[in-house]
Amino acid sequence: MRVLIAGATGAIGRPLTQRLLAGGHEVVGLTRHDDGARRLQAAGAEGVVADVLDRDGVLRALDGVRADAVVHQGTALSRTPMRHRDLYPTDRLRTRGTANLLQAARQVGARRFVTQSFLYVYGFVDHGDGALTEDAPLGPAGGGRFDVHVAAMRANEQHVLAAPDLDGVALRYGFFYGSEPGTHWLLGMAAKRRLPAPRRGSAMSAVHLDDAAAATVAALERARPGQAYNVADDHPLTWTEYLDAVAVAAGAPPPPRLPDAAFLASPYLGTIITRASIRLDNGKARRELGWAPAYPSVREGMAAVAQTWRGGRH
């Protein structure tokens, strides 16, 4: 299969590219910078420089390119978003960027389109103690500026799943972590005992980047058209438990506890950490994609990440 990946040099794009190439597929990676294209070429992929928000520019850059499938992994996040405005560029990638990539998919002759969605497509609210399946309603959004982000995620999915001439698939990933700068930063902060945790914290689902990449390959090969899949590990946990796992992996004592209200100084991140509980059921991805996480929980996954983090410090 020849696969066009938008965001091929990003956190999930890198392991996805490596996994596809190792499986005998060909990869064309879209990147906004020449150095990204050079890295893709060095890895054995083809690099194309274009900004997915520039419709005409993308179509020009892909003139003469052919692909069997397109994967939209484009985000504008280089670190954990703290404020609502940190999400707005990614919101545009989920709306205008998705529309442009759908047009590009038709131009390159693709039949399948897999897009990156996120667990909060279900809404930035407390969903209770049960794990959500893909049949759960997408709402309520959460109110205020949270509605903007949820609307962008829903528009992304709707455009892809309803495309009449493409086999559209949406992957609702849990929180990413892995051998990348953001997770290494968390480990470093924990090692310095500068990583506080909420006393209670809300619940969430996470997924190691390597497992997310494996699920994406499985979706390219086996997903049913028009379907969404939750992609998360087997053990949802609270943010307090997540940060405790980071500390254990870093060889540090448990983080100091702060009142949940202290985290609301950051309205976006504070709401996620203390109020917007959500647990994902990954059963559909297991059954239909033949996928299972190599790291069933953050505890196993973070321990593996810590090995590369320690290696990078020396």
N, C-alpha and C positions, 0 to 999 in steps of 0.2 A: 504494500500500500504506500502511496505517496501522500504525505500529510503536510499541510500548510499550518504552521503554528504561529498565532499572534501572541506576542509575549514570550517568545522562545528563550530569551535570556533572563527571564524572571525567576522567582523562587521555585515555582513548580515547573516552569518551562524548561529549565536546565535538566532536572532528572527525567522529565518526560522525553526530551530529545534524546538523551542517552539511552533510555529504555527502548524507544522506538528503533533507533539505529542498531542496538544490540539484537533486536528481534528481526532484523533484516528488512525493515521498512526504510523508505527514503523520507527525509525531512527537509522542508523549505521553511526557514524561520524568518518571521517578520520582526525587525528591530528598528528602533528610531535612530541608531547611531552606527557609524562606520566601524567602531571598535567592537560593537556587538556582532556585526556581520563577520568580522575577522575571527572572533571566538567561535562562531557557529561553523565557519569553514574549517577551522583547525580541529573541530570535533567530528568532522565528516559530514556536516549538513551544508545546505546551500543557504546563504544569508541574503536577505533582501531588505534594503533600508527604506522604510516608509512609516508615516504616522497614521494610524488607523482612524484618527479623527479627521483626516484629510481625504475625503472620498476620492476626488480626482487623482490625487497623488498616489493613493494605494492602487487604484486601477491602472495607472500608468506604470508603476513599478512592477506590477504583476502581468503586464502585457507579454503574452507568449508563454507564461508559466502554466503548467498543468498540475492538478492535484486531485486525488480521489476523495479527500476529506479535509475539513478545516476544523481546527481547535482554537477556540477563543479563550486564551489565558491572560489577556491583557489587563493589567491594573496600573494605577499610578502611585502605588504605595511602596516606599522604600523603607518604612519602619511602621511600627504599630501606630495607628491613627489615634490621636488624643482628643481632637476637636472635630466638630461637624465639618468645618471647611476642609479638613484633611481628606474627607471622602468625596468632595464634589468632583475632582478630576476623574476619579474612578466611576462615579455616577455617570459622567458623560461617556466614558468608555462602554458602559453597560447599555446606554441608549443609542447615541449617535454612532459610537464605535461598532456596536453590534449590527446596526443597519448597514453600515459601510462594508463590514465583513461578509454579511449575507450577500451583498451585491458582488463582492469579490469572489465568493464561493461559486456563484453562478458563472462568473467570467472564466474561472480556472477549470470549470467542468466538474466540480465536486458533487457528490451525492449525499454525503454525510456531514453534519455540522454538530460539533460538541461544544457546549458553552459552559464557562465557569459561573456557577451560582454559589450561594453562601447560606449557611444555616439561618441567618436572620431574614431570609425571604419569608419566613413564617411570622415575622414581626418581632420588634424589640420589646417584648412584654414577658411576664411570668407565665409560662405554659404549664406550670404544675410539675408533678413528680413523674408523670408518664413519659415514655419515649415516643416521639412523633414519627409516624410513617408518612410516606409521600402523599397519602390521601388526606392529610390534615389540611384544614383551610389555611389559606395564606392571609392571615390577619387576626386581630387588628394590628396595624402597623406600629403603633406606639405613640403617635401624636407629635405635633410640632415638626422640627427638622428631621426627626427620625422617619417621618412619612416620605420625605424626599428620597432617602436611601432605599427604603423598601420599594417605592414606586419604580426606581431605576432597576432594582434586581428583578422585579416582576416583569417589567417591560422587556428586559433582556430575555427572560425565559419565554415569554409569550411570543416575541418575534421569532424565536428559533423553533419552538415546538409547533407553531402554527404555520411555518413556511410550507406552502403547498408543493414545492418542487425539490425539497430537501428532506432527508431523514434527520430531523432535529432531536437532540438529546441535551438535557440539562443535568449537570452534576452539582448537587448541593453539598459542598464541602463543609466539614467542620473547621475549627481553627487550625491553621497550618503551624507546624513547628518542624524543625529539622536542622541539618547542618548548613545554616545560613546565618547572616549577620544578626538578625533580630533575636534568634534563640541564643546565639553565642553571647549577645549583650545581656540577656536575662541571666544566663549562667554566671557571667562576670559580676553582675550586680549582687546576685545571691552569695557568691564567694566573698564579696566585700561586706556582706551583711547590710546591704543598702536596698533590699527588695522587700517592702512591707506587703502584708496580705490582709484582706478583710477578715473580721472575726467570724462572719458567717459566709458571705459571698453567694452569688447566684451560680446556677449550674450551666454547664456547656458541654459540647462534644468537640473533640480534637481529632486530628489525623496527621500522622507523620508525612512529610512531603514525598518520601519514596512510596508510601502506600497510596497516596493520592495519585501519583504518576501511574502506578500499576492499575488503579481503578480506571484511569482515563484511557489507557491502552485497551483494557477490557471493554470499555464502552465503545471505543472505535470499532472493535471487532465483533461485539455481541449484543449491544444494547438494542432494545426495541425502539423503532422510530416513534417520536412524539411522547417519550417518557422522561420523567425526572427520577433521579436516584440520589438518595442520601449517601454520602461518602464520609464515614467517620469510623473511629475505632470502636471496640466492643464495650468500653467502660466510660460512660459519661461521668463527669466529676465536677465538683465545685471549683471556683477559682482559687479558693483557699487550698484545696487539695492539689490543684495544678501547681501553684507556687511552692507548696511544700515539696512536690516531686522535683521541681527545678533545684531547690536547695539541697535535697538529698543527692541528686546527680552531681552537683557542684562540690559535694563534700562539706557543706555548710550546715549549721543548725537551722531549725525551722525559722522562717521569717517572723519578724515582730508583727503582732496583730494590731490593727488600727480599727476604730469604729467604721462601719460601712459608710457612714455619712461623710467621712473624711475624703473618700474617693470621688465624691460628687463635685469636688472642685473642678474636675474635668467632666462636663456634662455628658459627653459621648462615652468615653471609656468608663467613667464611673457608673453609668447606667448598665453597661454590659457586665461589669464586674460584680455589681451588687443587686441588680433588679431584674434583668432580662434573662430569666432562667429558660433554658431550652436544651433538651436531650434528643438526639437523633437515633432512630432505629435503622440499622444498616442491613436488615434482613433481605430487602428487595435486591440490593446490589450483590449480596452473597448468592441468592438464588438465581438471578437472571444473568449476571455477569460472570459468575464463577470466580468471584474475587473474595479474598479474605485478607484482613490486615496482617502484615508480618509482625507488627507491633500492636498487640491487642489493647494495650493501655499506654498512657503517657509515661508511666513508671518505667516500662521496658524501653520505650522509644527514647525518653530523655537520657537514660543511662547510655544508650548507644551514641546519642549526639554528644554527650559529655566527653566521650573518648576522642572524637575529632576536635572538640574544643580544646582539650588539654594538649593535644598534639600541636595545635596551632599556636599555643602560647610559648612553645619551646623552639 
